[in-house]
Amino acid sequence: MTQRVGPGASGTSGAALEAALATLADQRFGRLHGRYALALAVPGAGLLRAADTPFQAASVIKLPLLVLALQAAERHDLDLNERVPLGAGPRAGGSGVLQDLDPGIAPSWRDLLRLMIVLSDNHATNLVLERIGLERVNAALPQLGMPHTRLEGPLQVEAVQQTPRQRAGHVATTTARDVLALLLALDDEQLLGPEATAWARTSLAAQRHREAIPRLLTGEASGADGLTVGSKGGWLTRARHDAGLVWRDDGRRLAALVVLTADHPDARSRLDHPATLATARFARDVVALVRAPS
């Protein structure tokens, strides 16, 4: 998947590391009911599984919106300090807090972007989408390395607020390869300048929904010190996604990982959902493998 650049971080060759990664994927996802896709990159190796298969994007679609908004700010087309008054009209449902707040508050665009990532706020997302424009978003996605990703309209709104394509049954879609390409390009400062890249990394690292990739890598559950994880997940009735970057304490990237899962027989929203646990354990296994001494 990735161009090999010599031995992996564990000291093994790229081919051996890729074989070990494939074994880990089989162990964690081979018995998972439903379907899954993987795309990951570690120093010297990578892994793709069904990486070009379209999945309903869920809140992972908020990642390119973040980049496009920050690009607009860099071009001075968007003032991140500008306040956005929230009226009494309908607000998006699902995840987030803006739907629960009284009219009259006026968060800045910077606040809305942070809410979109950190709390996956759908109403904040829809305000950002409206500001950028749906057609512009879809036209720009290939330039972000996401040629197979498409957004169809606002998230979690009533039919009267949906686009005609949404009312016809179309949903936002993406692929694991597309999401990985975006993460890598973002982290490598290929999409934004240093200041905006740092702000995006900080926002991803401030993620409050840490049930999957960050779950066993940071905090009290972690046995691995000195790691920072920035991530953005997405969940639907029968889908659980997560996409993340793992950095060493010196800021170097240890791994970039995307897991998309769908069609689960278990539709409950719970922390111990099989797909969520599989993703958390796989992320832990990948990091342990890459950090293992030769």
Order of alpha helices (4+ residues) and beta strands (2+ residues): alpha-beta-beta-beta-alpha-alpha-alpha-alpha-alpha-beta-alpha-alpha-beta-beta-beta-alpha
